[in-house]
């Protein structure tokens, strides 16, 4: 099934690893004596890795908290047990449909790409949209779950972007990439 592959970019492991390893590699590289130009390049990539890691991690943690608080039954539960709706403070993964974590990760990753490389927006939109569609088709989430997950990513990534623009304006296009 093609949708099982379309959902993979929504797994938080990949962007967390890329962002974390990029940050660590650049931190280690900064310890060596570098020319001013090379040091600037390393610093930019270090900040980009940190931005990716924090965008995915912070929005993902918020989504996990919301899943627990709302406790929405997954679509498969509707089909098998006629169970629909919300049940607050649920630990079972079958009752943690709202909001979608995969959609959140895909949207946060897409936004990071867009903020860093504005011309990449079609690729990011395709990536996030594909993940969101796959989650609905695979009966893991309702459409509103995927939209809520994406919304959490938009809000958290936007505020992180503004924070990084104030902290390192040269790395982030001087904050000129607005929503």
C-alpha positions in Angstrom: 0.0 0.0 0.0 1.5 3.3 -1.1 0.0 5.2 1.9 2.2 3.2 4.3 5.2 4.8 2.6 3.6 8.2 2.4 3.2 8.3 6.2 7.0 7.7 6.8 8.1 11.3 6.6 5.8 12.0 9.5 7.9 9.9 11.9 9.7 12.3 14.2 12.8 10.1 14.5 14.2 11.3 11.1 14.1 15.1 11.5 15.1 14.8 15.1 18.2 12.8 14.2 19.1 15.1 11.3 18.7 18.2 13.4 20.4 16.8 16.4 23.4 15.3 14.6 23.8 18.4 12.5 23.9 20.5 15.6 26.4 18.2 17.4 28.6 17.8 14.4 28.8 21.6 14.0 29.5 22.1 17.7 32.4 19.7 17.5 33.7 21.4 14.4 33.6 24.8 16.0 36.2 23.7 18.5 38.8 23.6 15.8 40.5 26.7 14.5 38.7 27.9 11.4 38.8 30.9 9.2 36.2 33.5 9.9 34.2 32.5 6.8 34.3 28.8 7.6 33.3 29.6 11.2 30.3 31.5 9.9 29.1 28.7 7.7 29.5 26.2 10.6 27.5 28.5 12.9 24.7 28.9 10.3 24.4 25.1 9.9 24.5 24.6 13.7 21.6 27.0 14.2 19.6 25.4 11.4 20.1 22.0 12.9 19.0 23.3 16.3 15.9 25.0 14.7 14.9 21.8 13.0 15.3 19.7 16.2 13.5 22.2 18.4 10.6 22.8 15.9 9.9 19.0 15.7 10.6 18.3 19.4 8.6 21.2 20.9 5.6 20.9 18.7 5.7 17.1 19.1 5.7 17.3 22.9 2.8 19.7 22.8 0.9 17.3 20.5 1.6 14.4 22.9 0.2 16.4 25.8 -2.9 17.2 23.8 -3.4 13.6 22.8 -3.4 12.6 26.5 -5.7 15.5 27.5 -8.3 14.9 24.7 -8.2 11.1 24.4 -10.0 10.9 21.1 -10.8 7.4 19.7 -9.1 6.5 16.5 -11.2 5.9 13.3 -10.6 2.2 13.5 -12.3 2.1 16.9 -15.4 3.6 15.2 -15.5 0.8 12.7 -14.7 -2.1 15.0 -16.3 -1.0 18.4 -18.6 1.9 17.3 -16.5 4.1 19.6 -16.3 7.7 18.7 -15.5 10.9 20.5 -13.3 12.2 23.3 -12.4 10.6 26.7 -10.2 12.9 28.7 -6.8 11.8 30.1 -6.3 8.6 28.1 -3.0 6.7 28.0 -4.0 4.1 25.3 -2.6 4.8 21.9 -6.0 3.7 20.5 -7.5 6.7 22.3 -4.9 9.2 21.2 -6.1 10.3 17.8 -6.3 14.1 18.3 -4.1 15.8 17.2 -2.0 13.8 14.7 1.7 13.6 15.6 2.7 12.5 12.1 1.0 15.5 10.6 2.6 17.7 13.2 6.1 16.4 12.4 5.6 16.6 8.6 4.3 20.2 8.9 7.0 21.3 11.3 9.7 19.9 9.0 8.1 21.5 5.9 7.9 24.9 7.7 11.6 24.6 8.7 12.5 23.9 5.1 10.4 26.8 3.9 11.8 29.3 6.5 15.4 28.3 5.6 14.9 27.9 1.9 11.8 29.8 0.8 11.7 28.3 -2.7 11.3 24.8 -1.1 7.6 25.5 -0.2 6.1 23.2 -2.9 8.2 20.3 -1.7 7.3 20.9 1.9 3.6 21.3 1.1 3.6 18.1 -0.9 5.4 16.3 1.9 3.0 17.5 4.7 -0.1 17.0 2.6 0.9 13.5 1.6 1.5 12.5 5.3 -1.8 14.1 6.3 -3.7 12.3 3.6 -2.0 9.0 4.4 -3.0 9.2 8.1 -6.7 9.6 7.1 -6.6 6.8 4.4 -4.9 4.4 6.8 -7.7 5.1 9.4 -5.2 6.4 12.0 -6.8 9.8 12.2 -9.8 11.9 11.2 -9.2 14.9 8.9 -9.6 17.2 11.9 -6.8 15.4 13.7 -4.4 16.0 10.9 -5.4 19.6 10.6 -5.0 20.1 14.4 -1.6 18.5 14.3 -0.5 20.7 11.4 -1.9 23.8 13.2 0.2 23.1 16.4 3.3 22.8 14.1 2.5 26.1 12.4 2.1 28.0 15.7 5.1 26.5 17.5 7.4 26.7 14.5 6.4 30.3 13.8 7.3 31.4 17.3 10.6 29.4 17.2 11.4 31.1 13.9 10.8 34.5 15.4 13.0 33.6 18.4 15.8 32.4 16.1 15.5 35.5 13.9 16.1 37.8 16.9 19.0 35.5 18.1 20.7 34.9 14.7 19.2 37.2 12.0 21.9 36.4 9.4 21.1 32.7 9.6 17.4 33.1 9.1 17.1 35.6 6.3 16.8 38.5 8.7 13.2 37.4 9.6 11.9 38.4 6.1 10.1 35.1 5.5 6.6 35.9 6.8 3.5 33.7 6.9 
